[in-house]
């Protein structure tokens, strides 16, 4: 009986070792390729994702008109506020702010992963390896982003959610919407400067060109933490992250 137990434990250890090796292999960059990414481009896309998330929710909260976004009934907004305030949940029916923000971030981060500074070194026939490399990084950062987002817009501002839910009386629906928008646009999530640097694309294949270098964007703590998560995953995979102006 003892021998059988030891055999099962040995098999379990071997399985864990194999899983570790496979996981490490999955994160390796294509052979003979050291992909290099620009931190400034990553920062730009993260801020774009946060803005897209906030614009979408301002439409749903009836704070501004957003093309293609259906405003929510005030009772549904109230029900959403109740979830993080008292039930430790982050969604109500189709109102899923955490899922919405992680979707925006994931999409924009993938755009960055498909635009390394040295894209030209990827040879014909290596595209599948490159795709697998990007998919592996995406899987690596997803659970970390999920925890971070829940912390910033659900866990930390729980009292703000409670205050939003408690609104009563005439005009309370709009005030509640403003409360929730305040959670989504807190100083922790948004950069401090109003105007960000402007970029343009010369062609579909070109790297974005920096047009305006006069604005000094002070990154939010949330943006900085997302950057670190992605940087760590890229570096663990054998890639590199550098900080250079976005030029042609």
N, C-alpha and C positions, 0 to 999 in steps of 0.2 A: 504493500500500500504506500509505504514511504517512497519507494523507487518510482512508482507511478506519479506521485505528487511532484517529485523532483524533475521527472521527465516533462510534465506539463509546464512547470516553471521555466525549464530550459527552452522549451518550444516558444513560450510566451516572450522570453528574452530575445530569442532569434527573430521572432516576428517584429518586435519593436525595433531591433537593429535594422532589419530590412526596410521597414517603413521610414526610418530616419534617413537611410542611405538614398531611398527613392525620392524622398522629399527634398534632400539636398541636391540630387541630380536634376530634379525638375526645375530648380531655380537657377541652374547654370546657364549663362549666356551661350549663344551659338559658338561652336569651336572656333578658335582663332579670332574671335570678335570681342572687343571691349567696347561696349556701347557707352557713349558719353551723353549725359543729359544736362540741360541748362536749368539751373535752379530758378532763374528769373522767369523763364517760360512756365515752369511748374507753378510758381507763385501767381502769375497772371491767370492761369486757368483755374486755380483754386478760388480766386476772388470772383472770377466770372461765374463759377458754379454757385457760390454763396449768393451772388446778386440774382441769378436766375431763380434760385429757390425762394428768395424773399419776394421778388416780383410776382411769382406764381401765387404765393400765399396772400399777398396784398389783394390780388384779384379774388381769391376765394373768400377773404374776410370782408369784401365790399369796400375796401379802402381806396381802390383805384380800378379803372377798367383795364382788363388785360385780355387781348384777343385770344379767343379759344378757351378761356377759363370761366367756368360757371360759378357764380357767387353762391355761397352756402347760406341756408336758412339759419337764423340766429339760434334756434334751438339745437341744431347740430353742432354749432360752434360752442355752445354752452356745454353740450355733452362731451365734446372733445376736451374742454378745459377741466372737466371733472376727472378724467382718466389719470393724468399725471398728478393732479392735485391731491387725490385721495385714494386712488386704486393702483398706483405704481405702474400704470400702463402708458404706452406712448402713442396709442392710436384709437380712433373710434370709427368703425365702419370703413369708409373710403378716405377718411381724414387721417393721413399718415405722414406727419411732418418728418419723422426720423427717416422713414423709407424714401421720402422725396429728396431729402438732402443727400443721403448716401448715393442715391441714383445719379444725381447731378454731379457729385464729386467723382464717382466712378467713371462716368462718361468723359469728363474733362481730363482726368488723370490718364485714361487710356489714350486720349489724343496726344498727350505729352509723350507717353511711352512709344507711340508710333512716330515720334519726331525727334530722334536723337540728333545731336550735333553732327555726328559722323555717320549719318544714314547711308552715305555713299559706299561705305565699306562692306555693307551687306551684299554678298554675292548672289548671283542667280542660283537657285536651288536651296538657298538657306532660309527662304521665307517661312517655311513651316516651322523650322527651329525657332526663328525669331518670334513667330506667333505664339508658340508654346512658352517661350521665355516671358512674353508679356502677360499671357494668361496666368502663369505661375505667380508673377508679381501681384497681379490683380487679386488673386485668391489670398495671397499673403497679407495684403493691406486691408481687405474687406472687413474681417472681424475686428481689427483694431480701430478702423474708422467707425464702425457701428458702436463700439463702446465709448469712443470719444464724443460722438454726436449725442448719444443718450445723456452723457454727463453734462454737456453744454446746454442742451435745449430741454431736457427733462428733469434730471436729478438736481443740478445746482439751482435752477430757478423754480423749485417746487413751490415756494411761498408766493412767487409771482403768479403761478398757475392757480393757486388757491384764491389769491386776490381777484384774478380775472373771473373765476367761477362765481365768486360771492357778489358780483355786481348785480344790483337790483334797481328797479324803478325806470322812469322815463329816460330814454337815451342810453340805457345800460348796455344794449347790444353793441352799439358802436364803441363805447368805452372799453368793453371786453375785447373787441377786435383790436383796438389800439394797444391794449395790454399784451395781447398775444404777439402782435407785430413787434412790440418792444422787446419781447423775449427773443424773437428771431433776428432782431437787428441790434442786439446789445453790443457794447463796446468790445466784448470778448470775441464776437464773431466778425465784426466789420472793422476795416482799417480806419484810422482816425482822420485821414485826409479825404476830402470830398472828391477831388479830381485825381484819377489815376492816369498813368502814362498812356498815351494813345499809340496804337499799333495799326499797321495795315499789311495786307498781303499783296505782293506784286503779281503773283500768279498762284495757281493751285499747288504748285510744287515748291514755291519759295518759302523761305523762313520768314516769319513776321518781322517787319521793319519798325523800329522805334522812331516815332515821329516827334514826341515831346519829352524832353528830358528835364523839364523845369519842375514837374510835380515830384514831391518827395513823399512816397506812400509809406506810412507807418503801419506795418502789418499787425493784424490782430493776433492775440495769443492762440486762438483756434487755428488760424492759417499757419502759424509757425509750427504748431504741433502736427498738423497734417503734412507739412513739408518734411518734417523729421521722420515721420512714419514711412513716407514714400522713399526718401533718401536711404533710409536703413535697408529697405527691401531691395532697392537697386544695387546698393553696395554689397549686400549679402549675396547677390546673384552674380557678382563679378563685374558689375557695371561701375560707372563713375558719375558723380554729379559735380558740376563746376558752376561758378557764378560769373557770367559774362554778359555784357550788353547784348540785346537781341538785334542782330544786324544781318545783312545778306551774306 
